[in-house]
Amino acid sequence: MGAIGSDAVPIQAVLIVSASKPAEPPVVDFRGVTVRFGSFTAIHDVSFSIEDVPNRGEFICIIGPSGCGKSTVLNLIAGFLQPTEGQVLVAGQPVPGPGRDRGMIFQQYSSFPHLTVTQNVLFGLEINKHEIGLDRAGRSKRAKELIEQVGLGGHEHKYPHQLSGGQQQRVAIARTLATEPRILLMDEPFSALDEPTRLEMQELLVGLWHRLQPTIFCVTHSVAEAVYLAERLWIFTKAPGQIAYDIRDAIPPSIGLPPLEAQERPEFKKATMVVTEAFRSVLENSTAKSRMSRP
């Protein structure tokens, strides 16, 4: 490599700094977060940062032993809980409570029983109409488009009791997406569904994520579901929960592939094996520590 000549003109650092665009704050930022419920510690000293990439939301699945704090993480991001210690930031700001920039889909069917499909999807748009800035025609148009996107065309005037479980979850997804949240939180959303419907909903969710690009956090107990849905997968330790594994490169893309077809591919089987072995390691370490702590 040749040496730089003495007549080279140095670039002033101040010009570089002033010309560069400030980095966007992380979408979600946990800083040493601990949550206690009385004497029970749900999660301990959890830290992570989800980068804000323009027009690109990340899909993170969380698995781990029962009671390890997976749902606690979602509730903290949603603003339903406050940390005992540490900070939870969304877009660089502390989370004081729920907001329309974060949408939550629960395991239990959560549609309003007295409202039709269309009225359920319109609900968030109506109560946030001044913030969202859509007139009545614009709100109706968005609701109609989402109903079509989740495959409920023709069911617009039905009530929840007239729908199957899978259809009710489709209503919940459409209603949550209507306000265009930056973050979508899903707590075992398909666990109550039969297997064919569950697979159908997985494919629907991956397609919606690819088109709309929210950042998604999804809790599940199924390794196969996590590998299919996610591009990043966290395995939590037994309570007090911490992130034991953050798996990215091993997860193959699934966009455009039905779940059963994806599961037959060698790269999917390899990823499932990697995650299963890591999960087994977490469980074994938890058991060993439990034995050592006994008197």
C-alpha positions as CSV (number, residue, x, y, z in Angstrom):
1,M,0.0,0.0,0.0
2,G,1.4,3.4,-0.9
3,A,1.9,6.1,1.6
4,I,-0.3,9.2,1.6
5,G,1.6,12.1,0.1
6,S,2.3,15.2,2.2
7,D,0.2,17.3,-0.1
8,A,-3.0,15.3,0.6
9,V,-5.8,17.5,2.0
10,P,-7.4,16.1,5.1
11,I,-11.2,16.0,5.2
12,Q,-12.6,17.9,8.1
13,A,-14.4,15.7,10.5
14,V,-17.0,18.3,11.3
15,L,-18.2,18.4,7.7
16,I,-18.7,14.6,7.7
17,V,-20.7,14.7,11.0
18,S,-22.8,17.6,9.8
19,A,-23.6,16.0,6.5
20,S,-24.6,12.6,7.8
21,K,-28.2,11.8,8.7
22,P,-28.7,11.1,12.4
23,A,-29.4,7.4,13.1
24,E,-33.0,6.6,13.9
25,P,-33.5,5.3,17.5
26,P,-34.2,1.5,17.8
27,V,-37.8,0.4,17.2
28,V,-37.6,-1.3,20.6
29,D,-34.8,-1.0,23.2
30,F,-34.6,-3.0,26.5
31,R,-32.0,-1.8,28.9
32,G,-31.3,-4.0,31.8
33,V,-35.0,-4.8,32.3
34,T,-36.1,-6.8,35.4
35,V,-39.7,-7.5,36.3
36,R,-40.8,-8.9,39.7
37,F,-44.2,-9.9,40.9
38,G,-43.8,-10.0,44.7
39,S,-41.0,-12.5,45.4
40,F,-41.2,-14.0,41.9
41,T,-38.8,-12.6,39.3
42,A,-40.3,-13.1,35.8
43,I,-37.4,-11.7,33.8
44,H,-34.0,-10.5,35.0
45,D,-31.6,-8.0,33.4
46,V,-32.9,-8.4,29.8
47,S,-31.3,-6.2,27.2
48,F,-31.8,-6.1,23.4
49,S,-32.2,-3.5,20.7
50,I,-34.2,-3.9,17.5
51,E,-32.8,-1.7,14.8
52,D,-35.0,0.7,12.8
53,V,-34.5,-0.2,9.2
54,P,-36.6,1.9,6.7
55,N,-39.5,-0.1,5.2
56,R,-38.3,-3.2,6.9
57,G,-39.9,-4.7,10.0
58,E,-38.2,-7.6,11.8
59,F,-40.1,-10.8,12.7
60,I,-39.0,-12.2,16.0
61,C,-40.4,-15.4,17.6
62,I,-39.9,-16.1,21.3
63,I,-39.9,-19.6,22.7
64,G,-39.0,-21.0,26.1
65,P,-40.2,-23.0,29.1
66,S,-43.6,-22.1,30.6
67,G,-43.5,-19.2,32.9
68,C,-40.1,-17.9,31.7
69,G,-41.4,-14.3,31.0
70,K,-42.2,-14.5,27.2
71,S,-45.6,-12.8,27.7
72,T,-44.1,-10.4,30.1
73,V,-41.8,-9.1,27.4
74,L,-44.8,-8.5,25.1
75,N,-46.8,-6.8,27.9
76,L,-43.8,-4.4,28.6
77,I,-43.7,-3.4,25.0
78,A,-47.4,-3.0,24.8
79,G,-47.4,-0.8,27.9
80,F,-49.5,-3.1,30.0
81,L,-46.6,-3.5,32.5
82,Q,-43.8,-1.3,33.8
83,P,-40.4,-2.7,34.6
84,T,-39.3,-3.1,38.2
85,E,-35.8,-2.1,37.1
86,G,-34.3,-0.9,33.8
87,Q,-35.9,0.9,30.8
88,V,-38.2,-0.1,28.0
89,L,-38.0,2.3,25.0
90,V,-40.1,2.4,21.8
91,A,-38.7,4.7,19.1
92,G,-36.4,6.2,21.7
93,Q,-39.1,7.1,24.2
94,P,-40.1,5.5,27.5
95,V,-43.3,3.5,27.3
96,P,-45.9,5.1,29.6
97,G,-48.8,2.9,28.5
98,P,-50.6,1.4,25.5
99,G,-50.5,3.3,22.2
100,R,-51.8,2.8,18.7
101,D,-48.2,2.4,17.4
102,R,-48.3,-1.0,19.1
103,G,-51.0,-3.6,18.3
104,M,-51.7,-6.8,20.4
105,I,-53.3,-10.0,19.3
106,F,-54.1,-12.4,22.1
107,Q,-54.5,-16.2,22.3
108,Q,-58.2,-15.8,23.3
109,Y,-60.6,-14.5,20.6
110,S,-60.9,-10.8,21.3
111,S,-63.5,-9.5,18.8
112,F,-66.4,-7.4,20.2
113,P,-69.3,-9.8,20.2
114,H,-71.9,-7.1,19.5
115,L,-70.1,-5.8,16.4
116,T,-70.0,-7.2,12.9
117,V,-66.7,-8.0,11.1
118,T,-66.6,-4.6,9.5
119,Q,-67.5,-2.8,12.7
120,N,-64.8,-4.7,14.6
121,V,-62.2,-3.7,12.0
122,L,-63.4,-0.1,12.0
123,F,-63.3,0.2,15.8
124,G,-59.7,1.4,16.1
125,L,-60.0,3.7,13.1
126,E,-63.1,5.3,14.6
127,I,-61.6,6.0,18.1
128,N,-58.3,7.3,16.5
129,K,-59.9,9.1,13.5
130,H,-58.5,12.5,14.4
131,E,-55.0,11.1,14.8
132,I,-55.1,8.9,11.7
133,G,-56.6,11.7,9.5
134,L,-58.9,9.6,7.4
135,D,-62.5,10.7,6.6
136,R,-65.4,8.2,6.8
137,A,-64.9,7.0,3.3
138,G,-61.1,6.5,3.8
139,R,-61.8,4.5,7.0
140,S,-64.3,2.3,5.3
141,K,-61.9,1.8,2.3
142,R,-59.1,0.7,4.6
143,A,-61.3,-1.6,6.6
144,K,-62.6,-3.2,3.4
145,E,-59.1,-3.7,2.0
146,L,-57.9,-5.4,5.2
147,I,-61.0,-7.7,5.4
148,E,-60.1,-8.8,1.8
149,Q,-56.4,-9.2,2.7
150,V,-57.2,-11.6,5.6
151,G,-59.5,-13.6,3.5
152,L,-62.9,-12.5,5.0
153,G,-64.5,-11.1,1.9
154,G,-68.2,-12.0,2.0
155,H,-68.3,-12.2,5.8
156,E,-68.3,-8.4,6.4
157,H,-71.8,-8.4,8.0
158,K,-71.4,-11.5,10.2
159,Y,-71.0,-11.4,14.0
160,P,-68.2,-13.2,15.8
161,H,-70.5,-16.1,17.0
162,Q,-71.2,-16.8,13.3
163,L,-67.5,-17.3,12.5
164,S,-65.0,-20.2,13.0
165,G,-62.0,-19.8,15.4
166,G,-59.7,-19.1,12.5
167,Q,-62.0,-16.5,11.1
168,Q,-62.2,-14.8,14.4
169,Q,-58.4,-14.5,14.6
170,R,-58.5,-13.1,11.1
171,V,-60.8,-10.4,12.4
172,A,-58.4,-9.7,15.3
173,I,-55.5,-9.4,12.8
174,A,-57.4,-7.1,10.5
175,R,-58.6,-4.9,13.4
176,T,-55.1,-4.6,14.8
177,L,-53.5,-3.8,11.5
178,A,-56.2,-1.2,10.7
179,T,-54.4,1.6,12.7
180,E,-51.1,0.7,11.0
181,P,-49.1,-0.1,14.2
182,R,-45.3,0.0,13.8
183,I,-45.1,-3.0,16.2
184,L,-47.3,-6.1,16.2
185,L,-47.4,-8.2,19.4
186,M,-48.8,-11.8,19.2
187,D,-49.2,-14.0,22.3
188,E,-49.7,-17.6,21.1
189,P,-52.3,-16.3,18.6
190,F,-52.9,-19.7,16.9
191,S,-52.6,-22.1,19.8
192,A,-56.4,-22.6,20.1
193,L,-56.8,-23.5,16.4
194,D,-57.0,-26.9,14.8
195,E,-53.8,-27.9,12.9
196,P,-55.0,-27.2,9.3
197,T,-56.4,-23.8,10.3
198,R,-53.2,-23.1,12.2
199,L,-51.0,-23.8,9.2
200,E,-53.3,-21.6,7.1
201,M,-53.0,-18.7,9.5
202,Q,-49.2,-19.0,9.6
203,E,-49.0,-18.6,5.9
204,L,-51.4,-15.7,6.0
205,L,-49.3,-13.9,8.7
206,V,-46.0,-14.3,6.8
207,G,-47.7,-12.9,3.7
208,L,-49.1,-9.9,5.6
209,W,-45.8,-9.2,7.3
210,H,-44.0,-9.3,4.0
211,R,-46.4,-6.8,2.4
212,L,-47.0,-4.4,5.4
213,Q,-43.6,-4.7,7.2
214,P,-44.4,-4.1,10.8
215,T,-42.0,-5.3,13.5
216,I,-43.5,-8.5,14.9
217,F,-42.9,-10.2,18.3
218,C,-44.6,-13.5,18.4
219,V,-44.7,-15.9,21.4
220,T,-45.2,-19.6,20.6
221,H,-44.6,-23.0,22.1
222,S,-44.1,-24.7,18.7
223,V,-40.5,-24.9,17.4
224,A,-41.8,-25.6,13.8
225,E,-44.1,-22.6,14.0
226,A,-41.3,-20.4,15.2
227,V,-38.9,-21.5,12.5
228,Y,-41.6,-21.0,9.8
229,L,-42.7,-17.6,11.0
230,A,-39.6,-15.9,12.2
231,E,-36.4,-14.5,10.7
232,R,-35.0,-14.2,14.2
233,L,-35.7,-16.5,17.1
234,W,-35.1,-16.1,20.8
235,I,-35.0,-18.9,23.3
236,F,-35.6,-17.8,26.9
237,T,-34.2,-19.5,30.0
238,K,-36.4,-20.7,32.8
239,A,-37.6,-17.9,35.1
240,P,-36.1,-15.5,35.9
241,G,-36.1,-15.3,32.1
242,Q,-33.2,-14.1,30.0
243,I,-32.3,-14.5,26.3
244,A,-30.2,-17.7,26.2
245,Y,-30.0,-17.9,22.4
246,D,-30.5,-15.3,19.6
247,I,-30.7,-17.3,16.4
248,R,-30.7,-15.6,13.0
249,D,-28.6,-17.1,10.3
250,A,-30.0,-20.6,10.8
251,I,-33.6,-19.6,10.0
252,P,-34.5,-20.1,6.3
253,P,-36.9,-17.6,4.5
254,S,-40.5,-18.9,4.2
255,I,-42.2,-16.2,2.2
256,G,-44.3,-17.7,-0.6
257,L,-44.1,-21.3,0.8
258,P,-47.0,-23.1,2.5
259,P,-45.9,-24.4,5.9
260,L,-46.1,-28.1,5.0
261,E,-44.0,-27.5,1.9
262,A,-41.5,-25.5,3.8
263,Q,-41.2,-28.2,6.5
264,E,-40.1,-30.7,3.9
265,R,-37.1,-28.7,2.8
266,P,-33.7,-29.7,4.1
267,E,-32.8,-26.2,5.3
268,F,-36.0,-26.1,7.4
269,K,-35.4,-29.5,8.9
270,K,-31.8,-28.4,9.8
271,A,-33.1,-25.2,11.3
272,T,-35.7,-27.1,13.4
273,M,-32.9,-29.4,14.6
274,V,-30.7,-26.5,15.6
275,V,-33.4,-24.7,17.5
276,T,-34.6,-28.0,19.2
277,E,-31.1,-28.8,20.4
278,A,-30.6,-25.3,21.7
279,F,-34.0,-25.5,23.5
280,R,-33.1,-28.8,25.0
281,S,-29.8,-27.4,26.2
282,V,-31.7,-24.6,27.9
283,L,-34.0,-27.1,29.7
284,E,-31.1,-29.3,30.7
285,N,-29.2,-26.3,32.2
286,S,-32.3,-25.2,34.0
287,T,-32.7,-28.7,35.5
288,A,-29.1,-28.9,36.5
289,K,-29.2,-25.5,38.2
290,S,-32.4,-26.5,40.0
291,R,-30.7,-29.6,41.4
292,M,-27.6,-27.7,42.5
293,S,-29.8,-25.1,44.4
294,R,-31.5,-27.8,46.5
295,P,-30.2,-28.2,50.1
